[in-house]
Amino acid sequence: MQYLIGVDIGTQSTRAAVMEESGRILTQASKETELIYEGDRWVWQEPDRMYGDAVETVKAAVEKARIAPQQVASICMDAQMAGTMGIGKNGEAVTPYDSWLDKRCEDSWEELRAFGEDEIISITGAPVTYAHGPKILWWKKHRPEIYRKIDKFVPPGSYLTMRFCGLTGEQAFIDHTYLHFSGFADTRRKGWSDRLLRALGVEESKMPRIVRPWDLAGGLTKETAEACGLREGTPVVCGCGDTAACAVGAGITRPGVMYDVAGTASVFACAVGRYQPDVKYKTILFAPGVIEGLYTPMAYISGGGMCLKWFRDAILRGEKSYRELDALAEEVPRGSAGLIFTPHFSGRVCPNDGVIKGSWLGLTMRHDYRYLYRAIVESLAYEYKMYLDIIQESVLLEGGGSHVLSVGGGAQSALMNQIKADVLGLPVRTLENPDTGALGCGVIAGYGVGLYDSIPKTVDRLTAQKQEFIPEPQGHLDYQPYTQAYRNSFERLRSVYTFLQKARHQA
C-alpha cells in the first residue's frame, strides 16, 4: 500500500497527516504555531521555526503510522493564504513571514485606491485588503534596503515546499489558488498583470512563476528527508491555499455549492463556473479553486474562530472546554437577550474597514459568560448573512445554493451549526470527516503522482455527509432584527471606532 502526506501550515497550529490511498486518515500530528506580536498591528512568524514545525509534525505522523519511508508516494502542503514573505536567490528567507493578521500595510491602501479599486477588483478578483499587494508595497516603501535583496515574494506554503525540495529563487512558484490575494495577478488569465505592476512600480522579476497545485515541485532533499524519517527524493507537489484544500476535501469541485470553513478565519464561500468579481460591494473575493475553471467566491472574518479561543483562554482562563461552553450557551435565548458582539479584532476585511474592532453592544448585569459566548457565535452567523445576501444578489450561482456545507473545527459544534442555519435560513450540513484540509491535500498529492486519475471523482468517492441542521422558522424570524442591528452598528459606530484607533496609536 502507498501513503500520502498532507501538511497544513495553519495560523494556530502546523499539522501533518498520513493518508491511505483509500482516503482514510491514518495518523495526525500537530504543533502550536508561534505568532510574534508587536503592538496591535504587527504579526509575523519566523521562517526557521515554521520549517522546524513542519518537519517535526511530519516525522511524528510518520512514526505513529509505522510505515516504511518508501511507501510514501507524495507530499502536499496547504497554508495560510493572505500573507507573504521575501526570499533570496538561493531560496533563503530574507524577511519573516508577514502574516495575514499583520495590519502594518494599511498605509499602502491609499496608493492602491488612487490607481482605482474598481479596476484592481476587475483584474485581481479582490478589493484592496490585508494581502500580498499592500504588504509588498510596505516592504518597498519602508524597508527599501531589504526589498532590494528580495528575489521573489511567495506565500509560506511555497517557501516551505521549496525548502523541502532545495529550490532556488529562480524556481520559486505560487499556485493559482492564491492569485486573488497576490495584488498583481490577472486572476482570470492566471498570469501577472503588466498594467498593475508598472503602475505601482513593482518589478515583475520579483513575482514567482504560477503553477497548478498538483504540479511536481521536486523531491525531498537529503537533509529534510532524514529529519522527517522519509527517503530522499520523495515527490512533493506544489500545494495550495488552506481554504482551497478544505474545499477539495469537502467535495466542492463543481459549481452550485455554498460552504462554510469554520476555522481560525471564518470563511463563507460558494463555487461557480465563471469569473464575476464583486466591484459593486467590494466584499466578495473571487478566488480560483483548485479545479481549473472553477471559482470559489469568498468573504471572511479575519480571526473569527480566534475570537472563541480568545474568550475561552483570555477571559475564562481555559477553565471551560468548547463543548462545555456550547452546552451552557444552549441555555441562553436567541439574540443573547439583547447582546451583540463584533468579531473584528483585527479590523473588518470584507468589506475592508481597518478601524472596526471587537466589541460587545448592549451589556447588562444579566449577561454572564454564557451570554457573552453565545453572542460571539451569533456574530459569526450575522456576518455570514451579510455575505450570503451579496452572493445571492451579485453572483450567478448555478444549482441555486440550497444548503451550506460546513467544514473545519467549528463544524463539530451543533450549537454553531444550528445558529448559522437559523440566521441564514438555509440547512447546514456536515461531513463524516470535518478535517477536509488533510483529505484535500492527500488527494492533490495523489493526483500529482498519478495515484488518482481525477480529483472530483476521487473526492466524490471519499466524502460522505453526516448530519443536517434545519433552520427553525421561528428562529429565523427571531434573528432577523438582530442581523439588521448588527449590520447597522458598523456605520453608526464608525466614528467611535475611529477615535479609539487613534487613541491606541497615541498610547
Secondary structure, DSSP 8 states (H G I E B T S, - for coil): --EEEEEEE-SSEEEEEEEETTS-EEEEEEEE---EEETTTEEEE-HHHHHHHHHHHHHHHHHHHT--GGGEEEEEEEE-SS-BEEE-TTS-BSS-EE-TT--GGGGGHHHHHHHHHHHHHHHHSS-S-SSHHHHHHHHHHH-HHHHTT-SEEE-HHHHHHHHHHT--GGG-EEEGGGHHHHSSEETTTTEE-HHHHHHHT--GGGS-EEE-TTSEEEE--HHHHHHHT--TT-EEE--EEHHHHHHHHTT--STT-EEEEESSSEEEEE-BSS----TTTS--B--B-SSTT-B--EEEETTHHHHHHHIIIIISTT-S-HHHHHHHHTTS-GGGGT-EEE--TT-BTTTTBTT---EEES--TT--HHHHHHHHHHHHHHHHHHHHHHHHHHS--TT---SEEEESGGGG-HHHHHHHHHHHTS-EEEES---HHHHHHHHHHHHHTTS-S-HHHHHHHH--EEEEE---HHHHHHHHHHHHHHHHHHHHTHHHHHHHHHHHHH-
